Amino acid sequence: MLNRRRFLGASAATLAAAPAFAQPAVIGATTELMPRGNRPRVVIAGGGWGGLTAARHLREQAPDVEVVVLERNPVFWSCPMSNKWLIDVVDTDYLLHDMLAPAQKYGYRLVQTEISGIERDKKLVRTAHGSLAYDYLIIAGGIRNAYDIWFGNDHKAIDQTRQAFPSAYIPNAEHKTLKQKIRSFKGGTIVMTLPPPPHRCPPSPYERACVMAWYFKTNKIPAKIVILDPKPRVMPIGEGFKAAFRELYPDIIQHVPNAGVKEVDPFKKKIVTAAGEFSFDDAILMPPHQASDLVWQADLIGKTPEGKPTGWADIHPTMLHTRSDQNVYVIGDAMGAVSKQFGHYPKSGHVANYMGKIAATYIARRIAGKEVKVLLPDNLCFMLVNGSPREAISVEFSYELLPDGTIKQTQNDIDLRVPELLEEDFKWAHRMFSDFLTV
């Protein structure tokens, strides 16, 4: 959660509680963040779902290893469950969590700082507070909003889009802005551009459209939500969302398929897509997603057969370390494609949590000189589609390794919206939070 992430409303007390570290030592012209000891050191760049999970499980599986988490934000904010926060199904305290308590509980070091560079040849991470040497590095930095794909170097247009029509896809103040935008909307057309796949989910953009539509319907606000979807149809769990659009919000939600963005004018409030041109009164402009800046800084982005950047980390599909550096692992949303059958794992909190545990196991076994055996994740996501009664739909993914080395994905859509699935969602969230936080 580094570089582009911002904290949502941190208090002065929380900021003051950031951990102190020893007086930096000076090595030549380089300030050292903390001196090396005799133990192997694993540095984790990013304290989100994947990074904090990896830290906890590394400490448990390799208690003699020094684990240091570098995170820019002073507290943890969860994107999973955040759509429900928009309509007060959960409160802020449900999503906002202290990161110092789990660090103290599980025995790893948490440093609130900004990462400025990664020098893999020296096995060194540079931060705003000094450099940090590592034996193994886990990059868990999430995504970046690739506004440059839309605007190139037009920073005026990028700033206008980010400030006036925030995507609220990365933990920062944009979530608060979006909630205020929904509450203050008086009527008209809201356009939502969906990132082309692969993209982070949750927050699910279809779920976000549903909870917004429910709010507008309940409060009798004359709103229309136009979903500009680059995909040819609603997916995944297409039937469940289509039924919600059709049966619950027929006069509010308009889904436009094959609407890849060609041009965005945030000043004139106009978007040109492959499906036509659209004007709007307000918008949630979600640009394409790519791996976080950290992966780019470390020169670990994959290449297409034509030599162009894929936008995602070039990783070994089962071992999770990068192809060019076996001492650097990339987990969570920044991961690149892993299978010729389905491409990318879902870029979800569930998968990030699972990958944190897998990477911790792999590194612990390598340090202990043991064989590393392939482990695969699963995935489970719930989406709220109705606020009264509160009903949700769901999707499950399972994975298996085929004899030829291909990872096979099996998907199970649960399209029937029922209250029981929302109950399961809260049970899932409690299990997840309990694994890497203190709840």
C-alpha positions in Angstrom: 0.0 0.0 0.0 2.8 2.4 -0.8 3.5 5.4 -3.0 0.0 6.2 -4.3 -1.9 5.3 -1.2 -3.2 7.9 1.2 -4.6 7.5 4.6 -8.3 8.3 5.1 -8.6 10.8 7.9 -5.7 9.9 10.2 -5.9 11.5 13.6 -2.9 13.3 15.2 -2.9 10.7 18.0 -2.6 7.9 15.5 0.2 9.6 13.7 2.0 10.2 16.9 1.8 6.5 17.7 3.9 5.5 14.7 6.8 3.3 15.9 10.1 4.9 16.6 13.3 3.2 15.5 16.9 3.4 16.6 19.0 6.4 15.7 20.1 5.8 12.1 23.7 4.7 11.5 25.6 6.3 8.7 27.3 4.2 6.1 29.3 6.4 3.8 26.8 8.8 2.2 23.9 6.4 2.9 21.8 6.5 6.1 20.9 3.0 7.3 17.3 2.6 8.6 18.3 -0.2 11.0 21.5 -2.1 11.3 21.9 -5.7 10.2 21.9 -8.5 12.8 22.9 -12.1 12.5 19.5 -13.3 11.6 18.1 -13.6 8.0 15.9 -10.6 7.2 12.7 -10.5 5.2 11.5 -7.0 4.2 7.9 -6.6 3.2 7.1 -3.6 1.1 3.4 -2.8 1.8 1.2 -3.4 4.8 -2.1 -4.4 3.2 -3.9 -7.7 3.0 -1.0 -9.6 1.6 1.9 -7.9 3.3 0.5 -8.1 6.9 -0.5 -11.7 6.3 3.0 -12.6 5.1 4.5 -10.8 8.2 2.4 -12.7 10.7 2.9 -16.1 9.1 6.6 -15.6 8.5 7.1 -14.9 12.2 5.1 -18.0 13.1 6.8 -20.4 10.6 10.3 -18.9 10.9 10.6 -17.4 14.4 14.4 -16.8 14.0 13.9 -14.6 11.0 13.8 -10.8 11.3 10.6 -9.5 9.5 10.3 -5.8 8.7 7.1 -4.3 7.2 7.4 -0.9 5.4 4.1 0.9 5.0 3.4 4.5 4.1 -0.1 4.7 5.8 -0.3 5.0 9.6 -3.4 2.8 9.8 -5.0 0.0 7.7 -8.1 0.7 5.6 -9.9 -2.2 3.9 -11.2 -2.0 0.4 -13.1 -5.3 0.9 -16.4 -4.4 2.5 -15.9 -0.7 1.7 -18.8 -0.5 -0.7 -21.1 -1.5 2.2 -19.6 1.5 4.1 -20.9 3.8 1.4 -24.5 3.1 2.6 -23.7 2.6 6.3 -24.1 -1.2 6.3 -20.7 -1.1 8.2 -19.2 1.9 10.0 -15.7 3.4 9.6 -14.3 1.4 12.6 -15.2 -1.8 10.8 -12.7 -0.9 8.0 -10.1 1.1 9.8 -7.6 -0.8 11.9 -4.5 -0.2 13.9 -1.4 -1.8 12.4 0.8 -1.5 15.5 -1.1 -4.0 17.6 -0.6 -6.9 15.2 3.0 -6.0 14.8 3.5 -6.2 18.5 1.4 -9.3 18.8 3.2 -11.3 16.2 6.6 -9.9 16.7 7.5 -8.2 13.4 8.8 -4.6 13.0 6.5 -2.1 11.4 8.0 1.1 10.0 5.8 3.9 8.7 7.8 5.4 5.8 7.8 6.0 2.1 9.8 3.7 -0.2 11.9 5.7 -2.7 13.6 2.9 -4.5 14.6 -0.7 -4.6 18.2 -1.7 -5.6 18.0 -5.4 -6.3 21.7 -5.7 -7.2 22.6 -4.5 -3.6 19.5 -6.2 -2.0 18.6 -2.8 -0.6 15.3 -0.9 -0.1 15.6 2.9 0.1 13.1 4.8 2.2 12.5 8.3 3.4 14.1 7.3 6.7 17.1 5.5 5.3 18.1 2.3 3.5 17.3 -1.3 4.6 19.2 -4.4 3.5 17.3 -7.6 3.0 17.9 -11.3 2.3 14.4 -11.7 0.9 12.0 -9.0 -0.3 8.2 -9.4 -0.6 6.5 -6.6 -2.6 2.9 -6.3 -1.6 2.2 -2.8 -2.9 -1.1 -3.3 -4.6 -2.1 -1.3 -7.7 -1.6 2.0 -9.3 -4.3 4.0 -11.1 -2.8 4.2 -14.6 -4.3 7.6 -15.6 -1.4 8.0 -18.0 -3.0 5.4 -20.3 -5.9 7.9 -20.7 -4.0 11.2 -20.6 -0.3 10.6 -21.2 1.6 13.4 -19.5 -1.3 15.8 -19.3 -1.1 16.3 -15.5 -3.8 19.0 -15.5 -6.3 16.5 -16.8 -5.1 13.8 -14.5 -5.4 16.1 -11.4 -8.9 17.2 -12.5 -10.0 13.6 -12.9 -8.5 12.5 -9.6 -10.0 15.4 -7.7 -13.4 15.8 -9.3 -14.2 12.2 -10.2 -12.1 9.9 -7.9 -12.1 6.2 -8.5 -11.9 5.3 -4.8 -10.0 2.0 -5.6 -6.9 2.6 -3.4 -7.2 3.2 0.4 -7.1 7.0 0.7 -9.3 10.0 1.1 -11.1 9.3 -2.2 -13.4 6.9 -0.4 -14.6 9.7 1.9 -15.0 11.9 -1.2 -17.1 9.3 -3.0 -19.4 8.8 0.0 -19.9 12.6 0.2 -20.5 12.7 -3.5 -23.3 10.1 -3.2 -24.9 11.8 -0.2 -24.9 15.2 -1.9 -26.1 14.1 -5.4 -29.4 15.9 -6.3 -30.1 14.1 -9.5 -28.8 13.6 -13.1 -26.5 11.2 -14.8 -23.5 9.6 -13.1 -21.1 7.7 -15.4 -18.9 4.9 -14.1 -16.0 3.8 -16.2 -14.9 0.3 -15.3 -11.2 -0.6 -15.5 -10.5 -3.2 -18.2 -9.5 -6.6 -16.8 -7.5 -7.5 -14.9 -8.4 -5.0 -12.2 -8.8 -4.9 -8.4 -12.0 -6.3 -7.0 -13.2 -5.7 -4.3 -14.4 -3.0 -4.3 -16.6 -4.6 -7.0 -17.7 -1.8 -9.5 -21.0 -3.6 -10.1 -21.7 -3.8 -6.4 -20.8 -0.2 -6.1 -23.4 0.6 -8.8 -26.0 -1.4 -6.9 -25.5 0.2 -3.5 -25.5 3.6 -5.1 -28.7 2.8 -7.0 -30.3 1.5 -3.8 -29.4 4.7 -2.0 -30.8 6.9 -4.8 -34.0 4.8 -5.1 -34.6 4.8 -1.3 -34.1 8.5 -1.1 -36.1 9.2 -4.2 -33.2 11.0 -6.0 -33.7 11.1 -9.8 -30.4 9.6 -10.7 -29.2 7.5 -13.6 -26.0 5.4 -13.3 -24.4 4.6 -16.7 -21.9 1.7 -16.4 -19.4 1.9 -19.2 -18.0 -1.6 -19.3 -15.1 -2.5 -21.6 -16.1 -6.2 -21.4 -18.7 -7.7 -23.8 -21.0 -8.7 -20.9 -21.4 -8.5 -17.1 -18.9 -10.8 -15.5 -18.3 -12.6 -13.2 -21.6 -13.7 -11.6 -23.3 -12.0 -14.6 -26.7 -13.4 -14.1 -26.9 -12.3 -10.5 -25.9 -8.7 -11.3 -28.0 -8.6 -14.5 -31.0 -9.7 -12.4 -30.3 -7.0 -9.9 -30.0 -4.3 -12.6 -33.2 -5.5 -14.3 -35.4 -6.3 -11.3 -34.3 -3.8 -8.6 -33.0 -0.8 -10.5 -34.4 -0.8 -14.1 -34.8 3.0 -14.2 -31.5 3.8 -12.6 -28.8 1.5 -13.8 -27.9 1.3 -17.5 -25.1 -1.2 -18.4 -23.2 -0.5 -21.6 -21.0 -3.3 -22.8 -18.0 -3.1 -25.2 -17.5 0.5 -23.9 -13.7 0.7 -23.8 -12.6 4.3 -23.1 -11.1 6.1 -26.1 -11.1 9.7 -24.7 -11.9 11.4 -21.4 -12.5 15.1 -21.0 -12.9 15.8 -17.3 -13.5 19.5 -17.9 -16.3 19.2 -20.4 -17.6 16.1 -18.7 -17.6 14.0 -21.8 -16.3 10.5 -22.5 -15.8 8.8 -25.9 -15.9 5.0 -25.9 -16.1 2.2 -28.4 -19.8 2.1 -27.7 -20.4 5.8 -28.3 -20.1 9.2 -26.7 -21.5 10.0 -23.2 -22.0 13.2 -21.3 -22.5 13.3 -17.5 -23.4 15.4 -14.5 -21.0 13.6 -12.3 -18.8 10.5 -12.6 -16.7 7.9 -10.9 -13.8 7.6 -13.4 -11.9 4.3 -12.8 -8.8 4.2 -15.0 -7.0 1.1 -16.0 -5.1 -0.6 -13.2 -1.5 -1.7 -13.2 1.0 -3.1 -10.6 2.1 -0.5 -8.0 4.9 1.9 -8.6 7.2 -0.3 -6.5 7.2 -3.0 -9.1 8.1 -0.5 -11.8 10.8 1.0 -9.6 12.3 -2.5 -9.1 12.2 -3.2 -12.9 10.1 -6.3 -12.4 7.3 -5.6 -14.9 6.7 -8.3 -17.5 6.9 -7.9 -21.2 4.5 -9.0 -24.0 5.9 -11.1 -26.9 6.2 -7.7 -28.7 8.4 -6.4 -25.9 5.8 -4.0 -24.5 5.2 -3.7 -20.7 2.3 -5.9 -19.5 1.8 -3.5 -16.5 2.1 -6.4 -14.0 4.9 -8.2 -12.2 6.7 -10.9 -14.1 6.5 -13.8 -11.6 6.9 -17.5 -11.5 3.3 -18.8 -11.7 3.6 -21.2 -8.7 6.7 -20.1 -6.8 5.6 -16.4 -6.7 9.2 -15.1 -6.9 10.0 -12.9 -9.8 11.5 -14.6 -12.9 14.6 -12.4 -12.8 15.2 -12.4 -9.1 14.4 -15.5 -6.9 14.9 -13.5 -3.7 12.1 -11.1 -4.6 8.4 -12.2 -4.3 5.4 -10.3 -5.5 2.1 -11.1 -4.0 -1.5 -9.7 -4.2 -2.9 -7.4 -6.8 0.4 -6.6 -8.5 1.0 -10.2 -9.6 1.1 -11.0 -13.3 -0.5 -13.7 -15.2 -0.1 -17.2 -13.9 -2.1 -19.5 -16.3 -2.7 -19.9 -20.0 -6.2 -21.0 -19.1 -7.5 -17.9 -17.2 -4.5 -15.5 -17.0 -4.5 -13.6 -13.7 -5.8 -14.7 -10.3 -8.6 -12.5 -9.1 -7.1 -9.3 -7.6 -9.0 -9.7 -4.4 -8.2 -9.4 -0.7 -8.9 -13.1 -0.3 -6.2 -14.0 -2.8 -3.8 -11.5 -1.4 -4.3 -13.0 2.1 -3.8 -16.5 0.7 -0.7 -15.4 -1.2 0.8 -13.9 1.9 0.5 -17.2 3.6 2.0 -19.1 0.7 4.9 -16.7 0.2 5.6 -17.0 4.0 5.7 -20.8 3.8 7.9 -20.7 0.7 10.5 -18.4 2.3 10.4 -20.1 5.6 11.2 -23.5 3.9 13.9 -22.0 1.8 15.6 -20.5 4.8 15.4 -23.8 6.6 16.9 -25.6 3.6 13.7 -27.6 3.0 11.9 -28.5 -0.2 9.4 -26.0 -1.4 6.2 -27.7 -2.6 3.6 -25.9 -4.7 0.7 -24.4 -2.9 -2.3 -22.8 -4.6 -5.0 -20.4 -3.3 -8.7 -20.3 -3.6 -11.0 -17.2 -3.8 -14.3 -16.2 -2.4 -16.2 -12.9 -2.9 -19.6 -11.6 -1.8 -21.4 -8.6 -3.3 -24.3 -6.7 -1.8 -26.9 -5.9 -4.4 -29.9 -4.8 -2.3 -29.9 -2.6 0.8 -33.5 -3.4 1.9 -33.8 -6.3 2.3 -30.0 -6.8 2.5 -29.3 -9.4 -0.1 -26.0 -10.5 -1.6 -24.7 -12.8 -4.4 -21.3 -14.6 -4.5 -18.6 -16.2 -6.6 -16.1 -18.9 -5.7 -12.9 -20.0 -7.4 -10.9 -23.1 -6.9 -7.5 -24.0 -8.5 -5.6 -27.2 -9.3 -2.2 -27.9 -10.9 -2.5 -30.0 -14.0 0.1 -32.6 -15.0 1.5 -30.2 -17.7 2.1 -27.5 -15.1 -1.0 -25.4 -16.0 -3.0 -23.9 -13.2 -6.7 -24.7 -13.8 -9.5 -22.4 -12.5 -13.0 -23.6 -11.7 -15.6 -20.9 -11.1 -18.9 -21.2 -9.3 -21.3 -18.3 -9.5 -24.0 -18.0 -6.9 -26.5 -15.7 -8.7 -29.5 -16.0 -6.4 -29.5 -12.9 -4.1 -30.3 -13.9 -0.5 -29.7 -12.4 3.0 -27.8 -15.5 4.0 -25.0 -14.7 1.7 -24.5 -11.3 3.4 -24.3 -13.1 6.7 -21.6 -15.4 5.2 -19.8 -12.2 4.0 -19.5 -10.9 7.5 -18.2 -14.3 8.7 -15.7 -14.3 5.9 -14.5 -10.8 6.8 -14.1 -11.7 10.4 -12.0 -14.7 9.5 -9.8 -12.6 7.2 -9.3 -9.7 9.6 -8.6 -12.2 12.5 -5.8 -13.7 10.4 -3.6 -10.6 10.1 -5.1 -7.9 12.3 -6.2 -7.9 15.9 -10.1 -7.9 16.0 
